[in-house]
Amino acid sequence: MSRDGESQAGQARRTFLARMLTGLGAAVALLSRPRRGRAAAPESAPAKGPVLYRRTAETERYYRTLYQ
């Protein structure tokens, strides 16, 4: 085999790898973008679960002393 045959085979491999990496990059870019239908909806109702904080006179007094 001559050097021309080897360089053409090497060039074909490099071209194949470059195109494959470009395709993978495009696929990752398309899959990582946010989808329209799956956007987070704003919460209209309060979250269900335990109430962690109640605003009372005692808590107001406590937080007022923290920031003085």
N, C-alpha and C positions, 0 to 999 in steps of 0.2 A: 504494500500500500504506500502511496506517496504522501507527502506532507499535505498536499491539497485535500486529499480525502479525509485525513485526520482533522484538519482545521474545519472542514465543512461539517463533520460529525460533531465536533466540539461546539461550533457555532449553533448548530441545531439544538443541542442540549441546553446551551445558555438561553436561547430564545424560548424554548419550552419552559424552563424554570422561571424566566422573567414573566412570561404570560401567566403561569400558574400563580406566582406570588401576587401579581396584579389582580387576578381574579379573586384570590383569597382576601386581599385587602378590600376589594369592592364588596364582597359578601359580608365581611365584618362590619363595614361602614353601614350597609343597608340594615343589617340585623340589630345594630346598636342604637339606631335612631328611635326616638319615642314614637309610639303608634297613636293614631288619632282616637281610636275606640277605647283605648286603655288608659286614657288620661285620668288622673285622680279627680274625682268629683268633690266639690266642696261639701263639707258636712253641714246639713241643714238642721239636724236634730242633735241635741247634746249626746256626747258619748255615754254609752251605758257602762256601768261599773261603779266601784266605790267612789264616793265623794272624798277627795283628799284635802280639800280646803274649804272652810266656811268662813265667810266674812262676818266677824262679830266685833263687838266693842273691844274685847280683850285682844284679839289678833291685831286690830288697828293700832291699839296702844303699843303692842309689842313691836310692830314694824316701824312705828314712828320713832321709838327709842333706838332702833338699829341705825337709822340714817341721820341721827343728830350728832 
